[in-house]
Amino acid sequence: MQVDKIRGPQTDQLIQAVLALKDEEEAYRFFDDLCTISEIQSLSQRLEVARMLRMKKTYEKIKNETGASTATISRVRRCLNYGNDGYDEMLARLYPDEKPFQLPKD
């Protein structure tokens, strides 16, 4: 598992900090201090790419709407297919009414 490669005291501290955030405004302030604008935009873009892939949007539509490269779209798709289901868990919580299609396994 990829996640085992990042586990450690510093990463544990980061995860605990994220879990301790109380609201959206606090999260904005924390991430503004923690990350560059570009890093936040990249993370946000990946989440939207995952949502669009789950909804069976084409690479072209995703690229046009998000500005993501095909490499980023492919990486997110690999995570959806072979990852730890993190995207699916979060997107199901954020968008409980969106019914994703099953991604075919490559």
N, C-alpha and C positions, 0 to 999 in steps of 0.2 A: 504494500500500500504506500502510495506517495506520502500520505499524511504522516507516516512513521518517520519519514526523513526530516520533517520539520519540527517534530516534537522536541521539547526541551524547556528549560526554565524560562528563557526569554519569551518563547512563543506561548507558553502557559500564561505568563504575565499579560501578554497582549490579549489573549482570548478572554482572560478574566476581566480585563479592562473593558473590552467590548460588551461582555455580558453584564457589567455593572452600569452601563449607560442607562440613564433614567428616561430620556425622551429624545425626540428628534433634534431639538435645538442643541442639547448637550452632545449628541452624536456629531452634528455638524461642526461644533467647536473642536471636539476631540480630533476628528478626522482632518480638519483644517490645520491643526497643529502637527499631527502625525505624518500626514502625506502631502505630497505636492498636488497642485491642482490637476496635473496630468495623470498622476496615479489614481486619484479619486475618479477622474473621468474614465480611465481605463477600466477600473473595477465596475463602475456603473454601466459602461458599455457592454462588458461581458455578461452582466446579469440580464440586460435587455436582449442581447443576442440569444442567450439561453431561452428566455421567454418566447422569442420569435421562432426559434427552432422547434420548441415544444408545440407551437401552434402551426407547424408545417409551412412556415414561410420559406421562400426560396432564398438561396444565397444572395442573389442579385437584389431582391427586395430588402433583405437585411443589410446588405452593404450600402444601398442607397439611403435607407432610413436611419442607420446608426453611424455610418462612416467607418465601420469596422472593416479591416482587411479580410480577405478570404482565409488567410492564415489564422487570424483570430477566430473567425467563425468555425473553421475546422477544429481548432483546439478546443473550443467550447463544446462542439459536437462530440468530440472524443470523450470529454468529461461527462457529458450526458449519457453516452453509451457505456463507458467503462469506468467511470469515476465512483465516488462514494455516495452518490445521490444527494449531495448537498444542494445543488441547484434545484432539483425537483422538490426537495423538502421545503425550501424557502419560497419558491414560486407557488407551490400549493397553498402555503399559508398566506402569501400576499394576494393571490388571485384564486380564491377557492371556487369561483364560478367558472373559471377557464378550464375546459377539459382538454388536456394535452393528448395528442395522438402518440402512439407507441413508435419511437424511433427504431428503424430497422438496424439490426446489428450488422456492422460492416463485415 
